[in-house]
Amino acid sequence: MKGLLITYAIVLVGAVISLRQPVTGLFIYVGLSVLRPEAIWGWAGDMRGLSKLEAVPLLVGWAFQGFGSWRFGKAKAIVWSLILFGVWATLSGTQAVDGATAADALLEFQKTFLPFLIGITMIKTEKQAKQLLWVIILCQGYVSLDMNRMYLDGYNRANAEGFGGMDNNSFGISLLTVLGGALALAMSSTSLIAKAVAGGITLVILHTVLLTFSRGAFVGLLAVGAAAIWIFPKRPKYLAPVLAAALIAVMLTGPELSARLATTFAPREERDGSAESRFDLWKDCFTVIGREPILGVGPRNWGQVADEFGWPKGKEAHSLWVQTAAEVGVPGFLFFFLFYTLTIKRLWPIARGRSPGVDKSTALFAAGLILGLVGFAVSAQFVTVEGLEPPYWMTMIGAILLKSRSLAEEAPAVVPEPSKKAVPLAPAIALRPRQTLVRPPAR
């Protein structure tokens, strides 16, 4: 019951504050999307509709603030990629096989699209972007702790149920997307307490990824490790945490996950049924892409045509990228793909320390965002994770970092005005040469 009361109190206070300070409301909204209190404390009462209760005042507050600033600097192409994806998906929905399913998918998309716009137009500084990342990893850390608690009690919920409406695969990818940011905060924070908290959360999230027994998430984890070794400076203090995390992951990998992973890229005759079906599903999706290359079959509509290929109706393609192309067409897929890849590409010089004026903390911050997005991009090839929020939030934080840095570079240099201290004037008599008065002679 305490969890219910605390959650409602936070939401109600946040709803009021959102009218004047939309950024605070956005922090609460994003935190709730990761924490999913209905999945943790749902036994205490009905928590449905909490996000809507926070979202409406947030949108109103954004409107009161004039919809923020639409100067995006180097994040401009990223923002417009998402906007164009939304436009194209809407066009695709007008001719969808099942219009009702497409409408539901487009409505679901607004739950990430509008908060993304609020964040990129209202958040101005790198400091605020880091604060938002802290909100995300603290919420994800709490969820991971709860999953580990249940595992120690004898029930692996992360694998058996997933979390908050996500199956084990989607949940594993959600965790993986946040993992890089947690590692970056652990390495870049100057406070020992912050380092310890972020480091502990990194390990807990890592263990929870393994508890999901998701092959897609594990392959993404391998990609994160490889990217970390590539992107971080080749010095012991940077590589040691990465290698330690890798060693822990290897030690914690159980025989069941090892066996499942071994079949991912095995020859056809050695694959299990799950791995084999993915390749067949992708092949059928490419058939649909060839048939409807421009607008696809409609958002979330691959499942409506899957039965044409012998699959059960509603079957997912087990690949976000392939299924997106089949549903919204090749142009829509390209907009969606560019949304993530442009973020990685433009953060790369910052993460490598090659951007003008970048310091070590900012470089590590950018590197963590890249790691999260790399893990998501690789693992999403094996799982359909439409509507998963953390990838949008991590991309939003990366876009905010790019915007804040580029706009600061564009700002004209401020030349200090000369000092206006009063200079005391010397007496007037001191400004004239001393004169001797000569009287005329008396007559």
C-alpha positions, 0 to 999 in steps of 0.5 A: 500500500505504501508503494501505491500511495507514494507513486500516486503522490509523486504523480499528482505533485508532478502533474501540478509542477508540469504546468509550470516546469515541463522538464520536471514532469518529463523526468517523472514520466520517463521514470515511470515508463522505466519503473512501471509501478503497476508491475512492481506494486500492482498488488497494492491497488490499480495503477493503470492510467498513471502515465496518462495522468502525468502526460496530459499536464505535461503536454499542457505545460509544454504548450504554455511554454510555447513548445520550447525552442526548435533550434536543434543544432547538430541534432536537427537531422535526428529530430527530423528523421523521427518526425518523418518516420511518424509522418510516413507511418501515418501515411502507411496506416491509411492503407493498412490491411487492418486499420484498427490495429494500425491506429492503435500502433500510431497511438502507442507511438505518440507515447514516445514521440511527444515526450521526445519532442518535449525533451529535445525542445525544453532541455537545454544543458548537458547537466540536465541530460545527465540528470535524466540519465540518472533518473533512468538508471536509478529506476532500472536499477530498482527493477533489476534489484527486485528481479534479483531478489525474486531469483534468490527466493527461487523464482526467475521472473525475468525469464518466466514472465519478463516485466511490465508487459514485456516478455523476457527478450524485450525486457532483456533488450530494455535492460541492455539499452540502459547498461551502457549509460550506467557504466558511463556514469560509473566511470565519469562521476567525480563523487565516490558515492556516485561512482559506487551507486552507478557501478553497483547498478551496472552489475545488477543490470548486467546480471538481470540481462543474463537472467532473462536467458535472451539470446538476442540480448546476449548477442547485443551484450557481446556487441556492447563489450566489443564497442566498449573496447573500441571506443574507450581510451586504451588505458587501464583505468578505462579498460579495467571496468569493461574487462571486469564486467565481461569476466563477471558476465562469463562467470554468470552465464549458465549452461542453459543460456550457453546452449541457447546462444550456441545455436544462434549462428549454428549451421541449419541442421544444428539450429533449434526450432526458435533460431530456425524460425527466425530465418524463415520469418525474415525471408517471408518479410522480405517477400512482403517488402518486395510486394509493398516496398513504399508504404508496407502493409501498415503499422503493426500489421505484419501479424495480420498477413503472417497467416498467408505464409503459414504462420499463426495470425499475429506472429511477430517477425522476431526482428524490429528492423525487418518487420518495420520495413515490411510494415511501413515500407522502405522509406519509413524504415530508412527514417527510423534507422537513421534516427538511431544511426545518426545519433551514434555517428554524431556522438562518436567524435565526442566520445572519442575526444575529437570534438572541440572543447570536449572534456573527459566526463562528456566523452564518457557520457557520450560513449555510454549512450553509444554503447546502449544504442549499439546493444539495442541495434544489434539485439533488435535484429533478433526481437521485435521490440516496437514501442520499447521506451528506453531506446527513445530516451537514450537517443533523446539524451544523445540528441540533447547533448549534441544540441547543447554543444552545437548551440554553445559553439554557435553562440557569439563570444561575449566580450567583457565590457571595460571597467566603469569604475569612477576615476576621481577628478583632480581639483580644477586648480591642479589642472592649471600651472601655478600663476603669480599675480603681478600688480601694476606700479602705483602712479 
